[in-house]
Amino acid sequence: MAKYERRLNGNFNELLNKIHNDIINGSISVSYEDGSDISINGVRIAVRVYERYSMTGGNRVSLNVTLVGHDNNLFISAIASGGSQAVFFKFNTFGEENFLDLCRESVEDYISNR
């Protein structure tokens, strides 16, 4: 499992759309599996789940992205998993890290260009 979390300021919709587009366009094998959106007392939450094939692991890895926002205060949590073929312990998590990098780079680019 690989994880990236970050607090930042910005526009919820802009960041969500940027992350989605960057992940979808980041690899030919990426698929958008499903998502969920809710707003509670002015707090917005969006969950997105993606999958892609990992050449290094020879399997599919998943990426769960959760974006939480209130006004311009945002928090993102992205967790990748599934990149290991071991039975009892994890090794070869390169696929997870590479998939997570699509999200990490998207957020960091958003921050840099604000």
Backbone hydrogen bonds, N-H to C=O, Kabsch-Sander energy under -0.5 kcal/mol:
donor,donor_aa,acceptor,acceptor_aa,energy
2,A,80,A,-2.1
4,Y,78,A,-2.5
6,R,76,I,-2.1
8,L,74,L,-2.2
10,G,72,N,-2.1
12,F,10,G,-0.6
15,L,11,N,-2.6
16,L,12,F,-2.6
17,N,13,N,-2.6
18,K,14,E,-2.4
19,I,15,L,-2.8
20,H,16,L,-2.3
21,N,17,N,-2.6
22,D,18,K,-2.8
23,I,19,I,-2.5
24,I,20,H,-2.6
25,N,21,N,-2.4
26,G,23,I,-0.9
27,S,24,I,-0.5
30,V,27,S,-1.2
31,S,51,E,-2.8
33,E,31,S,-0.7
33,E,49,V,-2.7
34,D,49,V,-1.2
36,S,47,V,-2.2
38,I,45,I,-2.3
40,I,43,V,-2.7
43,V,40,I,-2.2
44,R,42,G,-0.6
44,R,69,G,-3.2
45,I,38,I,-2.9
46,A,67,L,-2.6
47,V,36,S,-2.9
48,R,65,V,-2.8
49,V,34,D,-2.4
50,Y,63,L,-2.7
51,E,31,S,-2.2
52,R,61,V,-2.0
54,S,59,N,-3.8
55,M,53,Y,-0.7
58,G,54,S,-2.1
59,N,54,S,-1.1
61,V,52,R,-2.8
62,S,81,S,-3.0
63,L,50,Y,-2.6
64,N,79,I,-2.9
65,V,48,R,-3.3
65,V,63,L,-0.5
66,T,77,S,-3.0
67,L,46,A,-2.9
68,V,75,F,-2.9
69,G,44,R,-2.7
70,H,73,N,-2.4
71,D,42,G,-0.5
73,N,70,H,-2.3
74,L,8,L,-3.1
74,L,72,N,-0.6
75,F,68,V,-2.5
76,I,6,R,-2.5
77,S,66,T,-2.5
78,A,4,Y,-2.9
79,I,64,N,-2.5
80,A,2,A,-2.7
81,S,62,S,-2.1
97,E,93,T,-2.2
98,N,94,F,-2.8
99,F,95,G,-2.0
100,L,96,E,-2.7
101,D,97,E,-2.0
102,L,98,N,-0.8
102,L,99,F,-0.9
103,C,99,F,-0.8
103,C,100,L,-0.6
104,R,100,L,-2.6
105,E,101,D,-2.9
106,S,102,L,-1.4
107,V,103,C,-2.5
108,E,104,R,-2.6
109,D,105,E,-2.2
110,Y,106,S,-2.2
111,I,107,V,-2.4
112,S,108,E,-2.4
113,N,109,D,-1.8
114,R,111,I,-1.2
